[in-house]
Amino acid sequence: PCGGSDNGKCEVRPERHCVWFKAYRRARSIGKAFENFSICAQRLGVYTAQDYIEILKKLNEYWNVGSLRGLSDEAQRARDYLMGLPARLERISARMSIPEESYRFKWVSANGML
């Protein structure tokens, strides 16, 4: 059981680094890496917001979501939400700005810059 941490050190055994503190910091850095990679993918035109909008439209059509009838009130709200989601995301996408910063990714070959 965790007794807490103080400045990254275990409060139960102060001579040791807190493993949970390290795990939390690592998870935060990975989360930022995903966000940065997503920004780069958008800037390169790979998996853009428009791609996801098109996927939603195709899935709504494929599953005939708009044709579903005899639904409970909750299911009707869910259907209406799914059907309206592509248009909503298009409005959001139109207002999005993609940062111009460069990021370095260790796992990318070439020069690692995107």
C-alpha positions, 0 to 999 in steps of 0.5 A: 500500500502506498503511504504517499510521496514527498518530492518524488521520494517514498514517504514509507521508505524515504531512501527510495524514489516513489514508483507511483510518482515516476509512473505518473510522470511517465504517463503524463509524458506519453499523453503529451507525446500522443497529443504532439504526434496527433498535431503532426499527423494533422499538419501532414494531412494524415488522419485529419479531423476530416478523415474521422468525419468521413469515417463517422458518415460511412459508419452511420450509413453502413449501419443505417443509423438514420433508419432505426425506428421503434427506439426508446427515448434514450436510443432516439437521442443516441441515434440523433446524436450519432447522425448529427456528430459529423456536422458538429465535428465539421463545424469544430474542424473549421475552427481548429488551428494546428500549431506549427511547432516541430516535435522530436519523436524517438521512434520516428526514423529519418531525422526524427523531426515532424 
